[in-house]
Amino acid sequence: MATIEETLNKLSKSKFRSSFHLTRKEREYTLDKGLDVIRNHAQEFVLKRLSPAYIENDGSQTPTKGHPVFKAQHACACCCRGCLNKWYKVPKNVGLSSIQQEKIVNLLMAWIEKELE
């Protein structure tokens, strides 16, 4: 199992994944709300939009803008079950465990924190 740092390094080698960055407005929003609030948002988004076994609009459930977590999801290939399967071998049509959800949230938050540096 790869570490968060190894995963972020692998993602940085993808032209598509490495093209995502927080905008000034998204950085300000993150700093204004605080990382704890952003983490809560990430947990909620992953639970509702990514963890169910069957997602009606899989592949288009995560916007590319509008929230720092959405940007992180695309940058980290955690935007849909197809990307989770391709990048992390997470099976489709099987609900995500709480441990899987936590690992995804930790990865998203690590990406966001790196963007704030």
Protein Blocks (a to p, Z undefined) as FASTA:
>chain_A
ZZfklmmmmmmmpmklmmpccdfklmmmmmmnopklmmmmmmmmmmmmmmpmbdfkgoil
pcfbhiaklmmmmmnopabfklmmmmnopaehiacdfklmmmmmmmmmmmmmmmmZZ
